[in-house]
Amino acid sequence: MPQQGKRLPRDVVFPGGFYDPETGCLRLELFFTPPQKAAECFREAKLTSTQFRMLYQSFLGFAAPLRDGRLSFSKARERFGVFYTERVVRQVARGSVPPEVKEFIDLHRDIILSRKEEMLGFFRYLTNIYCYFGDKDDNQRR
């Protein structure tokens, strides 16, 4: 597993999964402090709302069909691989996306690829981060 950087708060990473083993439901933390901290970290790393929206929409492109039963998990895993190489690795290399985003996904990648439910759990977490992140860049805020 990749090493965690200094800027990514430890409590925004869920290497054990996104579900509470006792209840079988999503961990409640996924809705509160961790997504807020992750959003703040990404903003501080200079991720723009446009860049985040593009990442989110790319993930949505396979998460929604997976959730709705229109895409198999094996196909979703393949699409995640495309998302990861094209929207994460390539964009970080180009300087379009800060490395903290890749680090965040790298630290969750094994669990995302382990089961359909975990991939959808990560998508829920990403959605929550996106909600805390906001839709406007700092220079556009009123």
C-alpha positions in Angstrom: 0.0 0.0 0.0 1.4 3.5 -0.9 2.7 5.6 1.9 0.5 8.4 3.2 1.7 12.0 2.5 2.0 14.8 5.0 -0.9 16.8 3.6 -3.6 14.0 3.5 -5.1 13.6 6.9 -5.0 10.1 8.3 -8.6 9.9 9.1 -9.8 10.4 5.6 -8.5 7.0 4.6 -10.6 3.8 5.1 -8.3 0.9 4.1 -10.6 -1.5 5.9 -13.6 -0.6 3.8 -16.5 1.7 3.7 -19.0 -0.5 5.6 -19.5 -1.0 9.3 -18.9 -4.7 9.9 -21.5 -4.8 12.6 -24.4 -3.2 10.8 -23.5 -3.9 7.1 -24.3 -0.2 6.4 -22.0 2.5 5.2 -19.8 3.9 8.0 -21.4 7.1 9.4 -18.0 8.8 9.2 -18.3 8.8 5.4 -20.9 11.6 5.7 -19.3 13.9 8.2 -15.8 15.0 9.3 -13.6 12.8 6.9 -15.2 14.0 3.7 -15.0 17.6 4.9 -11.3 17.2 5.7 -10.6 15.5 2.4 -12.4 18.4 0.6 -10.3 20.9 2.5 -7.1 19.0 1.7 -8.0 19.0 -2.0 -8.8 22.7 -2.0 -5.5 23.5 -0.3 -3.7 21.4 -2.9 -5.3 23.7 -5.5 -7.7 21.2 -7.0 -10.3 23.3 -8.8 -14.0 22.6 -8.8 -13.9 22.0 -12.6 -11.1 19.4 -12.1 -13.1 17.7 -9.3 -16.3 17.7 -11.3 -14.4 16.0 -14.2 -13.1 13.3 -11.8 -16.5 12.8 -10.2 -18.3 12.6 -13.6 -15.8 10.1 -14.9 -16.3 7.9 -11.8 -20.1 8.4 -12.1 -19.9 7.1 -15.7 -19.3 3.5 -14.4 -20.6 3.7 -10.8 -24.2 4.6 -11.8 -24.5 1.7 -14.3 -22.9 -0.6 -11.7 -25.3 0.5 -9.0 -28.3 0.1 -11.4 -27.3 -3.4 -12.5 -26.5 -2.3 -16.1 -22.8 -3.0 -15.7 -21.0 -6.1 -14.2 -18.5 -5.6 -11.5 -15.7 -7.1 -13.7 -16.5 -4.4 -16.4 -16.7 -1.7 -13.7 -13.2 -2.8 -12.5 -11.9 -2.4 -16.1 -13.5 1.0 -16.3 -12.0 2.0 -13.0 -8.6 1.0 -14.5 -9.3 3.4 -17.4 -10.4 6.1 -15.0 -7.4 5.7 -12.9 -4.8 5.8 -15.7 -6.5 8.5 -17.8 -8.1 10.8 -15.2 -5.8 10.3 -12.3 -2.3 9.2 -13.3 -2.2 11.1 -16.6 -3.7 14.3 -15.1 -1.3 14.3 -12.1 1.6 13.8 -14.5 0.4 16.8 -16.6 0.0 18.9 -13.4 -3.8 19.2 -14.0 -4.7 17.4 -10.8 -2.7 17.6 -7.5 -0.8 14.5 -6.4 -3.0 14.4 -3.2 -5.8 13.1 -5.3 -3.8 10.2 -6.7 -2.5 9.4 -3.2 -6.1 9.4 -1.9 -7.2 7.0 -4.6 -4.1 4.8 -4.3 -4.8 4.4 -0.6 -8.3 3.1 -1.4 -7.6 1.3 -4.6 -7.4 -2.2 -3.2 -10.6 -1.9 -1.3 -12.4 -0.3 -4.3 -11.4 -3.2 -6.5 -12.3 -5.9 -3.9 -16.1 -5.9 -4.2 -19.0 -4.2 -6.0 -20.3 -2.8 -2.7 -16.9 -1.3 -1.8 -16.6 0.4 -5.2 -20.1 1.9 -4.6 -19.1 2.8 -1.1 -16.1 4.7 -2.3 -18.4 6.4 -4.9 -20.7 7.5 -2.0 -17.7 8.8 -0.1 -16.4 10.6 -3.2 -19.9 12.1 -3.7 -19.8 13.4 -0.1 -16.4 14.9 -0.6 -17.7 16.6 -3.7 -20.6 18.0 -1.7 -18.3 19.5 0.9 -15.9 20.7 -1.8 -18.5 23.1 -3.4 -19.0 24.1 -7.0 -17.0 27.3 -7.3 -13.3 28.0 -7.2 -12.0 30.4 -4.5 -11.6 33.2 -7.1 -15.2 32.8 -8.1 -16.7 32.8 -4.5 -18.7 35.9 -3.5 
